[in-house]
């Protein structure tokens, strides 16, 4: 483990929790048993852009719901573990099937269930409003809260470190801006 900026230049994959990371943690139950969550559009853009650039993105969450799954699939995320009560088994499966070196993986979590996974990877990170134990376990604490740009922050930093952010001024669809 070296300098954070040097280490993120080697990142191959990102793993994210959902509630408190991709969202502010608030959920509204629906009568059919699903949940309504609010997402930050710029986080979604960054995730879709990273996928287009060839990064592996994995989501591991104790959260559940068809609307959540649809949101993740709309972004192009293939590796999705929802209603997951064994996050360490999920992250190990993801890293093994994708042949990833844990040192080149970022895990962003915000609460106690994320700690074991954070200790497994080379670059544990968290939103500004994560619980104290997660902040202490992180190599980087975003200045942004969960659901308010923390995901965009770390994705953009990694892609910038690898000179892959906004290259050729192309967006998610690969179209140059005018």
Backbone torsions as a table, in degrees:
resi	resn	phi	psi	omega
1	UNK	NA	118.1	-179.1
2	UNK	-110.7	-142.5	177.6
3	UNK	-69.8	137.2	-177.0
4	UNK	-55.8	-47.9	-177.9
5	UNK	-63.3	-35.9	176.6
6	UNK	-70.7	-39.9	-178.9
7	UNK	-66.8	-37.5	-179.4
8	UNK	-70.2	-15.8	175.8
9	UNK	-70.8	-9.6	179.4
10	UNK	-108.2	2.3	-176.6
11	UNK	-63.7	134.7	177.5
12	UNK	-113.4	-22.4	-173.0
13	UNK	-151.3	154.3	177.4
14	UNK	-123.5	140.7	173.5
15	UNK	-126.0	131.6	-177.2
16	UNK	-127.7	143.4	163.0
17	UNK	-79.8	171.4	179.6
18	UNK	-106.4	-72.4	-173.4
19	UNK	-68.1	118.6	-176.5
20	UNK	94.9	-8.5	177.3
21	UNK	-118.6	-63.7	176.7
22	UNK	-81.7	-16.9	177.9
23	UNK	-129.6	172.5	176.6
24	UNK	-82.2	3.8	178.2
25	UNK	96.2	-12.4	179.1
26	UNK	-77.8	138.2	175.4
27	UNK	-134.9	145.6	176.8
28	UNK	-118.4	113.6	178.3
29	UNK	-67.9	141.3	175.8
30	UNK	-102.5	159.2	-179.0
31	UNK	-57.6	-27.9	-178.8
32	UNK	-86.0	5.1	176.7
33	UNK	93.7	1.3	176.4
34	UNK	-88.5	-174.8	-179.0
35	UNK	-136.8	144.1	173.3
36	UNK	-98.5	128.4	177.4
37	UNK	-125.4	151.2	176.8
38	UNK	-106.6	129.2	-178.6
39	UNK	-112.2	155.5	177.9
40	UNK	-94.4	118.5	-173.5
41	UNK	-56.6	-36.6	-178.1
42	UNK	-70.4	-28.4	172.3
43	UNK	-63.9	-46.0	-179.8
44	UNK	-61.8	-41.9	177.8
45	UNK	-59.3	-47.2	-178.1
46	UNK	-61.5	-40.5	178.9
47	UNK	-64.5	-47.8	179.1
48	UNK	-61.6	-39.1	179.3
49	UNK	-65.0	-43.9	179.7
50	UNK	-62.5	-40.1	177.9
51	UNK	-62.7	-43.1	178.6
52	UNK	-62.2	-30.6	179.1
53	UNK	-82.6	-0.2	174.0
54	UNK	99.4	5.9	178.3
55	UNK	-78.6	148.0	174.0
56	UNK	-87.0	129.2	177.7
57	UNK	-120.8	130.0	179.5
58	UNK	-127.6	141.3	175.4
59	UNK	-119.5	127.3	177.5
60	UNK	-126.6	117.7	-174.4
61	UNK	-146.1	144.4	169.8
62	UNK	-74.8	-13.3	178.7
63	UNK	-68.6	158.3	-178.9
64	UNK	-144.0	171.5	176.0
65	UNK	131.4	142.6	-179.8
66	UNK	-66.3	-35.7	178.9
67	UNK	-64.5	-37.2	177.2
68	UNK	-64.2	-49.1	-179.9
69	UNK	-58.4	-44.1	179.5
70	UNK	-61.6	-41.8	179.3
71	UNK	-59.6	-47.5	-178.3
72	UNK	-64.8	-41.8	178.6
73	UNK	-66.5	-36.6	177.2
74	UNK	-60.8	-32.4	178.5
75	UNK	-76.9	-13.3	-179.1
76	UNK	96.3	10.2	179.9
77	UNK	-74.9	124.7	-178.0
78	UNK	-96.2	-31.1	-172.5
79	UNK	-100.5	96.8	-171.9
80	UNK	-127.0	122.4	175.7
81	UNK	-121.9	102.2	179.8
82	UNK	-108.8	160.7	-177.0
83	UNK	53.2	37.5	-172.5
84	UNK	-92.1	118.5	178.7
85	UNK	-100.7	-4.8	178.2
86	UNK	-128.7	77.3	-175.7
87	UNK	-63.1	-34.4	-177.9
88	UNK	-66.7	-38.3	176.8
89	UNK	-65.0	-40.3	-179.3
90	UNK	-65.1	-46.8	-178.2
91	UNK	-67.5	-36.3	177.1
92	UNK	-64.2	-41.5	177.4
93	UNK	-62.3	-46.3	179.4
94	UNK	-58.9	-50.2	-177.2
95	UNK	-65.7	-37.5	179.7
96	UNK	-69.0	-47.2	-177.6
97	UNK	-67.2	-27.0	-179.8
98	UNK	-96.8	2.3	179.0
99	UNK	54.2	50.2	-177.3
100	UNK	-100.4	140.2	170.9
101	UNK	-80.4	120.8	-179.0
102	UNK	-53.3	-27.1	179.8
103	UNK	-66.5	-21.0	-178.3
104	UNK	-104.7	22.5	-179.5
105	UNK	-118.2	136.6	173.6
106	UNK	-100.3	136.2	170.5
107	UNK	-122.6	125.1	175.7
108	UNK	-111.5	116.8	177.5
109	UNK	-132.5	173.3	-176.7
110	UNK	-134.7	-9.0	-173.4
111	UNK	-146.1	175.7	-173.3
112	UNK	-49.0	-43.3	-179.7
113	UNK	-61.5	-13.2	-178.9
114	UNK	-90.7	-14.7	-171.2
115	UNK	-59.3	-43.8	-177.5
116	UNK	-61.3	-42.8	178.0
117	UNK	-66.6	-39.2	-179.8
118	UNK	-62.3	-34.3	179.8
119	UNK	-75.2	-17.9	-177.6
120	UNK	-82.8	-29.4	-174.5
121	UNK	-95.7	166.7	179.8
122	UNK	-77.7	-25.4	-174.2
123	UNK	-133.2	82.0	174.3
124	UNK	-80.5	132.8	-178.8
125	UNK	-137.4	167.5	-179.7
126	UNK	-155.6	162.6	172.9
127	UNK	-72.4	163.9	-179.0
128	UNK	-60.6	-31.4	-176.0
129	UNK	-97.3	21.4	176.0
130	UNK	-67.3	162.4	177.6
131	UNK	-69.1	158.2	-173.3
132	UNK	-57.7	-39.3	-179.6
133	UNK	-62.7	-37.1	179.3
134	UNK	-72.8	-40.8	176.5
135	UNK	-58.5	-44.1	-179.8
136	UNK	-65.3	-30.3	-179.3
137	UNK	-84.3	-8.0	-173.8
138	UNK	-89.9	145.2	171.6
139	UNK	-84.5	-20.9	179.6
140	UNK	-145.6	134.2	175.1
141	UNK	-115.6	117.0	179.2
142	UNK	-61.9	151.9	173.7
143	UNK	-77.9	-7.2	-177.2
144	UNK	-104.5	145.7	176.2
145	UNK	-75.4	163.6	173.4
146	UNK	-60.4	136.3	-179.4
147	UNK	77.1	5.9	-178.4
148	UNK	-134.2	29.9	174.0
149	UNK	113.6	0.3	-180.0
150	UNK	-63.6	-39.6	179.3
151	UNK	-65.6	-48.5	178.2
152	UNK	-56.7	-43.0	-178.3
153	UNK	-55.4	-52.7	-175.3
154	UNK	-73.5	-38.2	178.3
155	UNK	-63.1	-47.1	-179.9
156	UNK	-61.9	-41.6	179.1
157	UNK	-60.2	-44.5	-179.3
158	UNK	-64.4	-48.2	-178.5
159	UNK	-65.2	-35.5	175.2
160	UNK	-65.3	-41.6	179.6
161	UNK	-62.2	-26.9	-179.4
162	UNK	-102.5	11.1	179.9
163	UNK	54.2	42.0	-178.8
164	UNK	-123.6	8.2	179.3
165	UNK	-92.1	128.1	176.5
166	UNK	51.9	33.2	179.3
167	UNK	-65.5	138.9	-177.1
168	UNK	56.6	19.8	-179.7
169	UNK	54.5	32.8	179.4
170	UNK	-96.7	141.8	178.4
171	UNK	-91.0	-163.0	-177.4
172	UNK	-57.3	-38.1	-177.3
173	UNK	-84.5	-0.6	178.7
174	UNK	79.2	19.2	-179.2
175	UNK	-100.3	130.0	179.5
176	UNK	-69.1	142.7	177.1
177	UNK	-75.1	156.5	-177.0
178	UNK	-96.3	NA	NA
